[in-house]
Amino acid sequence: MGPGMSRAALRAELVGAALLCACGASPPAAWCPGPSVEISEVQGSAAGSPLLGQRVELTGVVSAAPVSVAARGGFFLQAEATARGIFVASNGTSPAPGERLHVVGTVAELNGVTALVNLELVQPCGPAPLEPSELELSAVDAERWEGSWLHTRQSWTLLDTSELWSRGRVRVSAQGRAYAAGHPLGAQTEFWMLEGLGASARAWVDGGSLSEYVRLGAQTSELTAVVLSGSPPTLLATQPVEFRAAPPATLSPRAGALRVAALNLDNYFVELGLRGAGSAPELARQRDKLVAALRQLDADVLALSELENLQPGAGSAAADSAADLLTALNAQLPAELSYTLSATRAAPGGVIRSALAYRPQRVEPRGAAWFASEPELTRPPLFQTFEAPGRQLTIGAVHLKSKLCEREAQLVGPEGCGAETRLAEARALAAIAARLPAGASELLLIGDFNSDSREAPAQELQRSGLSDLFANVAAAERYSYVFEGRASQLDHALASPALAAALVRAQIWHIDADEPKLLDYHLDNPPELYRPDARRCSDHDPILVDFAP
């Protein structure tokens, strides 16, 4: 301190130097006083700082800034000896990475993140090159390493991309793909949010590699990021993230003499703005993607769900959603492969319905189609008996009660909302199966059951004597829907013993559940991403089963 210089004047000089640094000027290097506490003491070992609300002096090095940190209004300061870090809320001051600083402020918690706020002093002390610390991460380490700049060579699996475009972040895990509790592989999986992907996501699109990198299941071999605790904890990427391409979805060729496929159409409504498409261009895009998928399925019978249930007097037959979709599909097929609807009438009650479409050249209907009338069935399944190559069977297009809660305060059980309703519906289906006449003893229930294979509805139907046709499919492939990063098989095919014995192949075609919503038909998606192909035609994967004569 110079002659006659007060401590207040010295502090003003140091603050001025810090502001010069923030503006890009280069003040002379200054000696850093020792900290009053270490960053590790401020962070502590549990959630929340033990020094909350206290004024502290810290010394450390500015770590590499994550892409997303500018929006947080600050920077990360890391201790050189211990690699412990902390977020410094600087209200726009952005020192360069690799700058040693002495800072004075108050310890606070910002959205669950320990931080230094109300800065009194930001004193630059010269350059100090810093490298990220090598570490293998587990979610239990997030609190310990909060604010630290780390590099991990673990393999991180992409689990969810629903916020990729809007917020530049995805859900990942170092434990591989995550499955719902009702799935055979359902187990506790540690989720992490990976943020700061704006530039990476843009590069995936501009580089033409979107199809390779953003399918769920893609993996990255390493990450460089700053760690934040929370539920789930967060990795703030400081370098572009590259994923190894996930294998593309493939469809097996037909096997056997009969193929039946099912697809939840994700609200195919021709009345605009109710559900599904909100405009004529969106409806055209939705129709094109669904037609592309249905063509490739090459099924003899299609069981479709989430069609608009147009009630009598609500519109003409031409406006029926099932007829509208099949007209577009048949326009792209030769006459011998065209489809006919089993029933064009509305289902009793409800906003959505199921439908059955068949190829008359391949199967022949026996009698009229009927909707089940059991009061337990909130979405009455549609049944039709067919004469097929070498057999006669009855097919039921099923769509059980959704797992979504209808009220915010509704109690959510382990199987999601509506579990009791779905179990009652399964019991009603079992009763229908038990009273089918002998001439229609081969039964196939197929569609969206909104429950996984270990949950009560599927178990109830198997106890009634029906066989799970996907039981021998590799467990890791047994999923048709992904919600918040967890994969589950909501779509099933259950058959009577004689029909199950004739099964040649069961397959889930993963063209939807693993794909980002960015690729669907909605016009608010980036326009360059839309393709009139089968990819992300719905939120459920189609399922298919092939039978021998």
C-alpha positions as CSV (number, residue, x, y, z in Angstrom):
1,M,0.0,0.0,0.0
2,G,1.5,3.3,-1.1
3,P,2.1,6.3,1.3
4,G,-1.1,7.9,2.3
5,M,-3.3,5.3,0.5
6,S,-6.2,4.1,2.6
7,R,-7.5,0.5,2.5
8,A,-10.7,1.9,0.8
9,A,-8.6,3.4,-1.9
10,L,-6.7,0.2,-2.4
11,R,-9.9,-1.7,-2.6
12,A,-11.2,0.8,-5.2
13,E,-8.1,0.3,-7.3
14,L,-8.4,-3.5,-7.2
15,V,-12.1,-3.3,-8.2
16,G,-11.1,-1.0,-11.1
17,A,-8.5,-3.5,-12.2
18,A,-11.1,-6.2,-12.1
19,L,-13.5,-4.1,-14.3
20,L,-10.7,-3.5,-16.8
21,C,-10.2,-7.3,-16.9
22,A,-13.9,-7.8,-17.6
23,C,-13.7,-5.3,-20.5
24,G,-10.8,-7.0,-22.2
25,A,-7.9,-4.8,-21.0
26,S,-4.8,-6.3,-19.4
27,P,-4.0,-4.9,-16.0
28,P,-0.6,-5.7,-14.6
29,A,-0.4,-9.0,-12.7
30,A,-1.1,-8.6,-9.0
31,W,-0.1,-10.7,-6.0
32,C,-3.1,-12.7,-4.7
33,P,-3.7,-12.6,-0.9
34,G,-4.5,-15.9,0.8
35,P,-8.1,-16.9,1.0
36,S,-10.0,-16.7,4.3
37,V,-11.4,-20.2,3.6
38,E,-10.9,-22.9,1.0
39,I,-13.5,-23.5,-1.7
40,S,-13.9,-27.1,-0.4
41,E,-14.9,-25.6,3.0
42,V,-17.6,-23.5,1.3
43,Q,-18.9,-26.4,-0.7
44,G,-18.9,-28.8,2.3
45,S,-19.8,-32.5,1.9
46,A,-23.6,-32.3,1.9
47,A,-26.4,-30.4,0.1
48,G,-26.2,-26.7,1.0
49,S,-23.1,-24.8,2.2
50,P,-22.1,-24.9,5.9
51,L,-21.1,-21.3,5.4
52,L,-24.4,-20.1,4.0
53,G,-24.8,-16.3,4.3
54,Q,-21.2,-15.7,5.4
55,R,-18.8,-13.3,3.8
56,V,-15.7,-15.1,2.5
57,E,-12.6,-14.5,0.5
58,L,-11.6,-17.2,-2.1
59,T,-8.7,-17.7,-4.4
60,G,-8.7,-19.9,-7.4
61,V,-8.5,-20.2,-11.2
62,V,-11.3,-19.5,-13.7
63,S,-12.1,-22.9,-15.4
64,A,-13.2,-23.3,-19.0
65,A,-16.6,-21.7,-19.4
66,P,-19.5,-24.0,-20.3
67,V,-21.6,-22.9,-23.3
68,S,-24.6,-22.4,-21.1
69,V,-22.8,-20.5,-18.3
70,A,-23.4,-17.1,-19.9
71,A,-27.1,-17.5,-19.2
72,R,-26.3,-18.1,-15.6
73,G,-24.5,-14.8,-15.3
74,G,-21.2,-15.8,-13.9
75,F,-18.2,-18.1,-14.0
76,F,-16.7,-21.0,-12.2
77,L,-13.7,-20.7,-9.9
78,Q,-11.6,-23.7,-9.0
79,A,-9.0,-24.4,-6.4
80,E,-5.7,-25.5,-7.9
81,A,-4.7,-28.0,-5.2
82,T,-8.0,-29.7,-4.6
83,A,-9.9,-29.2,-7.9
84,R,-13.0,-28.1,-5.9
85,G,-15.0,-25.5,-7.7
86,I,-17.7,-22.9,-7.1
87,F,-20.0,-20.8,-9.2
88,V,-19.4,-17.0,-8.9
89,A,-22.4,-14.9,-9.8
90,S,-20.8,-11.9,-11.4
91,N,-23.6,-10.0,-13.0
92,G,-21.9,-10.0,-16.4
93,T,-18.2,-10.0,-15.5
94,S,-16.6,-12.8,-17.5
95,P,-12.9,-13.3,-16.7
96,A,-10.9,-15.4,-19.1
97,P,-10.5,-19.1,-18.4
98,G,-7.1,-19.7,-16.9
99,E,-7.1,-16.4,-14.9
100,R,-6.2,-16.6,-11.2
101,L,-8.5,-14.5,-9.1
102,H,-9.1,-13.4,-5.6
103,V,-12.8,-12.8,-4.9
104,V,-14.8,-11.5,-2.0
105,G,-18.5,-12.1,-1.6
106,T,-21.3,-13.8,0.3
107,V,-22.1,-17.6,0.2
108,A,-25.6,-18.3,-1.1
109,E,-27.6,-21.1,-2.7
110,L,-28.9,-20.4,-6.3
111,N,-31.5,-22.9,-7.4
112,G,-29.8,-25.5,-5.3
113,V,-26.3,-24.6,-6.4
114,T,-23.8,-23.2,-3.9
115,A,-22.5,-19.9,-5.2
116,L,-20.7,-16.7,-4.3
117,V,-22.9,-13.6,-4.7
118,N,-22.9,-9.9,-3.9
119,L,-19.3,-9.5,-5.0
120,E,-17.2,-6.9,-3.2
121,L,-13.9,-7.6,-5.0
122,V,-12.7,-9.4,-8.1
123,Q,-8.9,-9.1,-8.1
124,P,-7.0,-10.6,-11.1
125,C,-3.7,-12.2,-10.2
126,G,-2.2,-13.3,-13.5
127,P,-2.5,-16.4,-15.7
128,A,-2.6,-19.9,-14.3
129,P,-3.2,-22.7,-16.9
130,L,-5.8,-25.2,-15.7
131,E,-6.6,-28.6,-17.0
132,P,-9.8,-30.6,-16.1
133,S,-9.4,-33.3,-13.5
134,E,-9.8,-36.9,-14.7
135,L,-12.6,-38.6,-12.8
136,E,-15.2,-41.4,-13.1
137,L,-18.5,-40.0,-12.0
138,S,-21.4,-41.4,-10.1
139,A,-24.5,-39.4,-9.1
140,V,-23.4,-39.7,-5.4
141,D,-20.3,-37.6,-6.4
142,A,-22.3,-34.7,-7.8
143,E,-22.5,-32.8,-4.5
144,R,-18.8,-33.4,-3.7
145,W,-17.6,-32.2,-7.1
146,E,-20.2,-29.4,-7.6
147,G,-18.6,-26.5,-9.5
148,S,-15.5,-28.5,-10.6
149,W,-14.2,-28.9,-14.1
150,L,-13.8,-32.6,-14.9
151,H,-13.0,-34.9,-17.7
152,T,-14.5,-38.4,-17.8
153,R,-13.8,-41.2,-20.2
154,Q,-17.0,-43.1,-19.2
155,S,-19.5,-44.1,-21.9
156,W,-22.5,-41.9,-21.6
157,T,-25.8,-43.1,-23.2
158,L,-28.4,-40.7,-24.6
159,L,-31.7,-41.3,-22.8
160,D,-34.0,-38.4,-23.7
161,T,-33.9,-35.5,-26.2
162,S,-37.2,-33.8,-25.5
163,E,-35.3,-30.6,-24.5
164,L,-32.5,-30.7,-27.1
165,W,-33.7,-27.9,-29.3
166,S,-35.5,-25.7,-26.8
167,R,-32.9,-25.7,-24.0
168,G,-29.8,-27.4,-25.6
169,R,-29.8,-30.2,-23.1
170,V,-30.4,-33.9,-23.0
171,R,-30.7,-36.7,-20.4
172,V,-27.8,-39.2,-20.2
173,S,-26.6,-42.1,-18.0
174,A,-23.2,-43.7,-17.5
175,Q,-25.1,-47.0,-16.8
176,G,-26.5,-47.6,-20.3
177,R,-30.2,-47.4,-21.4
178,A,-32.8,-46.9,-18.6
179,Y,-36.0,-49.0,-18.4
180,A,-39.2,-48.5,-16.6
181,A,-39.9,-50.4,-13.3
182,G,-42.4,-52.7,-15.0
183,H,-39.9,-53.7,-17.7
184,P,-37.9,-57.0,-17.3
185,L,-34.7,-54.9,-17.1
186,G,-36.3,-52.2,-14.9
187,A,-33.8,-51.1,-12.3
188,Q,-32.6,-47.9,-10.6
189,T,-30.5,-45.9,-13.1
190,E,-28.5,-42.7,-12.4
191,F,-29.8,-39.9,-14.6
192,W,-27.7,-36.8,-15.5
193,M,-28.7,-33.7,-17.5
194,L,-26.1,-32.8,-20.1
195,E,-26.4,-29.1,-20.8
196,G,-24.7,-26.6,-23.2
197,L,-25.4,-28.6,-26.3
198,G,-26.7,-25.7,-28.4
199,A,-23.6,-25.6,-30.7
200,S,-23.3,-29.4,-30.7
201,A,-26.9,-29.9,-31.6
202,R,-26.7,-27.4,-34.4
203,A,-23.6,-29.1,-35.7
204,W,-25.4,-32.4,-35.7
205,V,-28.1,-30.9,-38.0
206,D,-25.8,-28.7,-40.2
207,G,-23.4,-31.6,-40.6
208,G,-26.1,-33.9,-41.9
209,S,-25.4,-36.3,-39.0
210,L,-28.7,-35.9,-37.2
211,S,-29.9,-39.4,-38.2
212,E,-26.7,-40.9,-36.7
213,Y,-26.3,-39.0,-33.4
214,V,-29.6,-38.1,-31.8
215,R,-31.3,-41.4,-31.7
216,L,-31.7,-42.6,-28.1
217,G,-29.1,-45.2,-27.3
218,A,-26.3,-43.2,-29.0
219,Q,-23.2,-43.1,-26.8
220,T,-20.3,-40.7,-26.2
221,S,-16.9,-42.1,-25.1
222,E,-15.9,-39.0,-23.0
223,L,-17.1,-35.7,-21.7
224,T,-15.5,-32.5,-20.5
225,A,-17.8,-30.6,-18.2
226,V,-18.5,-28.7,-15.0
227,V,-20.6,-30.6,-12.5
228,L,-23.6,-29.3,-10.7
229,S,-25.6,-31.2,-8.0
230,G,-29.3,-31.5,-8.1
231,S,-32.0,-34.0,-9.0
232,P,-30.9,-35.1,-11.4
233,P,-27.4,-33.7,-11.3
234,T,-26.1,-31.7,-14.3
235,L,-23.0,-31.8,-16.5
236,L,-22.3,-28.4,-18.2
237,A,-20.4,-29.3,-21.3
238,T,-17.3,-27.1,-22.0
239,Q,-16.4,-28.8,-25.3
240,P,-18.6,-30.0,-28.2
241,V,-20.2,-33.4,-27.5
242,E,-20.0,-36.1,-30.1
243,F,-22.0,-39.3,-29.8
244,R,-21.2,-42.6,-31.5
245,A,-24.1,-43.3,-33.8
246,A,-26.9,-45.5,-32.5
247,P,-27.8,-48.4,-34.9
248,P,-30.6,-47.4,-37.3
249,A,-33.9,-49.1,-36.9
250,T,-34.3,-52.1,-39.2
251,L,-37.5,-54.0,-40.3
252,S,-37.3,-57.7,-40.8
253,P,-38.8,-59.1,-44.0
254,R,-42.0,-61.0,-43.8
255,A,-41.9,-64.5,-42.3
256,G,-44.7,-67.1,-42.5
257,A,-48.0,-66.7,-44.1
258,L,-49.7,-64.0,-42.0
259,R,-48.5,-60.7,-40.7
260,V,-50.4,-58.6,-38.2
261,A,-49.1,-55.1,-37.1
262,A,-50.2,-52.5,-34.6
263,L,-49.5,-48.8,-34.3
264,N,-50.7,-46.1,-32.0
265,L,-51.1,-43.2,-34.4
266,D,-50.5,-40.4,-31.8
267,N,-53.9,-38.8,-32.3
268,Y,-54.7,-38.9,-36.0
269,F,-57.6,-36.4,-36.2
270,V,-59.0,-34.9,-39.4
271,E,-60.8,-32.2,-37.4
272,L,-58.0,-29.7,-37.0
273,G,-57.0,-28.3,-33.6
274,L,-58.7,-30.8,-31.4
275,R,-55.8,-33.2,-31.0
276,G,-53.0,-34.0,-33.3
277,A,-52.5,-31.7,-36.3
278,G,-53.4,-28.1,-35.8
279,S,-53.6,-27.1,-39.5
280,A,-54.0,-28.6,-42.9
281,P,-50.3,-28.5,-43.7
282,E,-49.6,-30.3,-40.4
283,L,-52.2,-32.9,-41.1
284,A,-50.7,-33.5,-44.6
285,R,-47.2,-34.0,-43.0
286,Q,-48.6,-36.3,-40.3
287,R,-50.5,-38.4,-42.9
288,D,-47.4,-38.7,-45.1
289,K,-45.2,-40.0,-42.3
290,L,-47.9,-42.5,-41.2
291,V,-48.4,-43.8,-44.7
292,A,-44.7,-44.3,-45.1
293,A,-44.6,-46.4,-42.0
294,L,-47.7,-48.4,-42.8
295,R,-46.5,-49.2,-46.3
296,Q,-43.2,-50.6,-45.0
297,L,-44.9,-52.7,-42.3
298,D,-46.5,-54.7,-45.2
299,A,-49.1,-56.3,-42.8
300,D,-52.1,-58.3,-43.8
301,V,-54.0,-56.9,-40.9
302,L,-53.4,-53.5,-39.2
303,A,-54.6,-52.7,-35.7
304,L,-54.6,-48.9,-35.3
305,S,-55.3,-46.8,-32.2
306,E,-55.7,-43.1,-31.3
307,L,-57.9,-42.4,-34.3
308,E,-60.5,-39.6,-34.0
309,N,-63.8,-41.1,-32.9
310,L,-66.2,-39.2,-35.2
311,Q,-69.7,-39.5,-33.7
312,P,-72.8,-39.7,-35.9
313,G,-73.8,-36.3,-37.2
314,A,-70.3,-34.8,-36.6
315,G,-69.3,-35.0,-40.2
316,S,-69.5,-37.0,-43.4
317,A,-68.0,-40.5,-43.9
318,A,-65.3,-38.9,-46.0
319,A,-64.1,-37.0,-42.9
320,D,-63.6,-40.2,-40.9
321,S,-60.0,-40.4,-39.8
322,A,-59.5,-44.1,-40.5
323,A,-61.0,-43.8,-44.0
324,D,-58.9,-40.7,-44.6
325,L,-55.7,-42.4,-43.7
326,L,-56.5,-45.6,-45.6
327,T,-57.4,-43.7,-48.7
328,A,-54.0,-42.1,-48.7
329,L,-52.3,-45.4,-48.0
330,N,-54.1,-47.3,-50.7
331,A,-53.2,-44.6,-53.3
332,Q,-49.6,-45.7,-52.9
333,L,-50.3,-49.5,-53.1
334,P,-51.1,-51.8,-55.9
335,A,-54.7,-52.9,-55.9
336,E,-53.9,-56.4,-54.7
337,L,-52.2,-55.0,-51.6
338,S,-54.9,-52.3,-50.7
339,Y,-56.7,-52.3,-47.4
340,T,-60.4,-52.3,-46.3
341,L,-61.8,-51.2,-43.0
342,S,-63.5,-53.8,-40.8
343,A,-65.8,-51.1,-39.4
344,T,-66.3,-47.5,-40.4
345,R,-68.7,-46.6,-37.6
346,A,-67.8,-44.8,-34.4
347,A,-67.0,-46.6,-31.2
348,P,-69.5,-46.1,-28.4
349,G,-68.4,-43.0,-26.5
350,G,-64.9,-41.5,-26.1
351,V,-62.8,-39.1,-28.2
352,I,-60.5,-41.7,-29.7
353,R,-61.1,-45.2,-31.1
354,S,-59.3,-48.2,-32.5
355,A,-59.7,-49.6,-36.0
356,L,-58.8,-52.8,-38.0
357,A,-57.8,-52.7,-41.6
358,Y,-57.2,-55.8,-43.7
359,R,-56.1,-56.9,-47.2
360,P,-59.1,-58.8,-48.7
361,Q,-56.7,-60.7,-51.0
362,R,-54.9,-62.1,-48.0
363,V,-57.5,-62.6,-45.3
364,E,-61.3,-62.8,-45.4
365,P,-63.6,-61.5,-42.7
366,R,-66.1,-63.8,-41.1
367,G,-69.2,-62.0,-39.8
368,A,-69.3,-58.4,-38.7
369,A,-66.8,-56.6,-36.6
370,W,-67.9,-55.6,-33.2
371,F,-66.9,-53.2,-30.4
372,A,-66.7,-54.8,-27.0
373,S,-69.5,-53.6,-24.7
374,E,-68.1,-54.4,-21.3
375,P,-68.5,-51.3,-19.1
376,E,-65.0,-51.7,-17.7
377,L,-63.5,-51.0,-21.1
378,T,-63.0,-47.2,-21.3
379,R,-61.9,-47.5,-25.0
380,P,-63.8,-50.4,-26.4
381,P,-61.6,-52.7,-28.4
382,L,-62.7,-53.6,-31.9
383,F,-62.9,-57.4,-32.7
384,Q,-63.1,-59.1,-36.1
385,T,-62.8,-62.8,-37.0
386,F,-60.8,-63.6,-40.1
387,E,-60.2,-66.6,-42.3
388,A,-56.4,-66.5,-42.8
389,P,-54.0,-68.9,-44.6
390,G,-54.3,-72.1,-42.8
391,R,-56.3,-70.8,-39.8
392,Q,-59.3,-68.9,-38.5
393,L,-58.6,-66.3,-35.8
394,T,-60.2,-63.4,-34.0
395,I,-58.2,-60.2,-33.7
396,G,-58.9,-57.5,-31.1
397,A,-57.5,-54.0,-31.5
398,V,-56.8,-52.9,-27.9
399,H,-56.1,-49.5,-26.3
400,L,-56.2,-49.5,-22.6
401,K,-56.5,-46.6,-20.2
402,S,-53.6,-44.1,-20.3
403,K,-51.0,-43.8,-17.6
404,L,-51.4,-40.0,-17.6
405,C,-53.0,-38.4,-14.6
406,E,-56.3,-36.6,-15.3
407,R,-55.9,-34.3,-12.2
408,E,-52.8,-32.7,-10.8
409,A,-53.6,-34.0,-7.3
410,Q,-54.2,-37.6,-8.5
411,L,-52.3,-40.2,-6.5
412,V,-49.6,-41.8,-8.7
413,G,-48.9,-45.4,-7.9
414,P,-46.0,-47.5,-9.0
415,E,-47.8,-48.4,-12.3
416,G,-48.9,-44.8,-13.0
417,C,-52.3,-43.2,-12.9
418,G,-55.2,-45.4,-14.0
419,A,-53.7,-48.6,-12.8
420,E,-56.9,-50.0,-11.3
421,T,-58.8,-49.2,-14.4
422,R,-56.3,-50.9,-16.6
423,L,-56.4,-54.0,-14.4
424,A,-60.3,-54.1,-14.6
425,E,-60.0,-53.7,-18.4
426,A,-57.5,-56.6,-18.6
427,R,-60.0,-58.8,-16.6
428,A,-62.8,-57.8,-19.0
429,L,-60.6,-58.8,-22.0
430,A,-59.8,-62.2,-20.3
431,A,-63.5,-62.8,-19.9
432,I,-64.1,-62.0,-23.6
433,A,-61.4,-64.5,-24.5
434,A,-62.9,-67.2,-22.3
435,R,-66.3,-67.1,-24.0
436,L,-65.3,-66.9,-27.7
437,P,-67.0,-69.7,-29.6
438,A,-64.9,-72.8,-30.5
439,G,-64.8,-71.8,-34.2
440,A,-62.9,-68.7,-33.3
441,S,-60.7,-70.2,-30.6
442,E,-57.5,-68.7,-32.0
443,L,-57.3,-65.2,-30.5
444,L,-54.9,-62.3,-30.9
445,L,-55.1,-59.2,-28.7
446,I,-52.8,-56.6,-30.0
447,G,-52.3,-52.9,-29.5
448,D,-51.4,-50.3,-26.9
449,F,-52.0,-51.8,-23.4
450,N,-50.3,-48.8,-21.6
451,S,-48.6,-51.2,-19.2
452,D,-45.3,-53.0,-19.2
453,S,-44.9,-56.8,-19.2
454,R,-44.4,-57.1,-15.4
455,E,-47.3,-54.9,-14.6
456,A,-50.8,-56.1,-13.5
457,P,-52.7,-56.0,-16.8
458,A,-50.2,-58.0,-18.8
459,Q,-49.8,-60.5,-15.9
460,E,-53.6,-60.9,-15.6
461,L,-54.0,-61.7,-19.3
462,Q,-51.2,-64.3,-19.1
463,R,-52.8,-65.9,-16.1
464,S,-55.9,-66.3,-18.2
465,G,-54.1,-68.5,-20.6
466,L,-52.9,-66.0,-23.2
467,S,-49.2,-66.0,-24.3
468,D,-46.9,-63.0,-24.5
469,L,-45.7,-63.2,-28.1
470,F,-42.7,-61.0,-27.3
471,A,-41.5,-63.2,-24.4
472,N,-38.5,-64.5,-26.4
473,V,-37.5,-61.1,-27.8
474,A,-34.2,-59.9,-26.3
475,A,-35.1,-58.0,-23.2
476,A,-33.0,-55.0,-24.2
477,E,-35.2,-54.7,-27.4
478,R,-38.5,-55.0,-25.6
479,Y,-39.6,-51.4,-25.5
480,S,-42.0,-49.4,-27.7
481,Y,-42.2,-46.1,-25.8
482,V,-39.8,-43.8,-23.9
483,F,-41.0,-41.4,-21.2
484,E,-38.5,-39.1,-19.4
485,G,-35.6,-41.3,-20.4
486,R,-37.1,-44.7,-19.3
487,A,-38.0,-47.2,-22.0
488,S,-41.0,-49.5,-21.6
489,Q,-43.0,-51.9,-23.7
490,L,-46.5,-50.5,-23.7
491,D,-47.5,-52.2,-26.9
492,H,-48.2,-56.0,-26.8
493,A,-49.5,-59.0,-28.7
494,L,-51.1,-61.8,-26.6
495,A,-52.4,-64.9,-28.2
496,S,-54.2,-68.1,-27.4
497,P,-52.0,-71.2,-27.2
498,A,-52.7,-72.6,-30.7
499,L,-51.9,-69.3,-32.4
500,A,-48.9,-68.7,-30.2
501,A,-47.5,-72.0,-31.3
502,A,-47.6,-70.8,-34.9
503,L,-45.6,-67.6,-34.2
504,V,-42.6,-67.3,-36.5
505,R,-41.3,-63.8,-35.5
506,A,-42.3,-60.9,-33.2
507,Q,-40.6,-57.6,-33.7
508,I,-40.7,-54.0,-32.4
509,W,-39.7,-51.6,-35.1
510,H,-37.9,-48.8,-33.3
511,I,-38.7,-45.9,-35.6
512,D,-40.4,-43.6,-33.1
513,A,-39.6,-44.0,-29.4
514,D,-35.9,-43.4,-29.9
515,E,-36.3,-40.5,-32.3
516,P,-36.4,-36.8,-31.3
517,K,-39.7,-34.9,-31.5
518,L,-37.8,-32.5,-33.7
519,L,-38.4,-34.9,-36.6
520,D,-42.2,-35.2,-36.3
521,Y,-44.8,-33.5,-38.4
522,H,-45.3,-30.3,-36.3
523,L,-44.5,-27.0,-38.1
524,D,-42.8,-25.4,-35.1
525,N,-39.9,-27.9,-35.5
526,P,-36.8,-26.7,-37.5
527,P,-38.1,-26.8,-41.1
528,E,-35.0,-28.4,-42.5
529,L,-35.5,-31.5,-40.4
530,Y,-38.8,-32.6,-41.8
531,R,-38.9,-35.7,-44.1
532,P,-42.0,-37.5,-45.4
533,D,-40.6,-40.8,-44.1
534,A,-41.5,-43.2,-41.4
535,R,-39.1,-41.8,-38.8
536,R,-40.9,-40.3,-35.8
537,C,-44.3,-40.8,-37.4
538,S,-45.7,-41.4,-33.8
539,D,-44.6,-41.5,-30.2
540,H,-45.0,-45.3,-30.1
541,D,-43.0,-47.9,-32.1
542,P,-45.1,-50.2,-34.3
543,I,-45.1,-53.9,-33.4
544,L,-45.6,-56.8,-35.7
545,V,-46.1,-60.6,-35.5
546,D,-45.7,-63.2,-38.3
547,F,-47.5,-66.6,-38.2
548,A,-47.0,-69.8,-40.0
549,P,-50.1,-71.4,-41.8
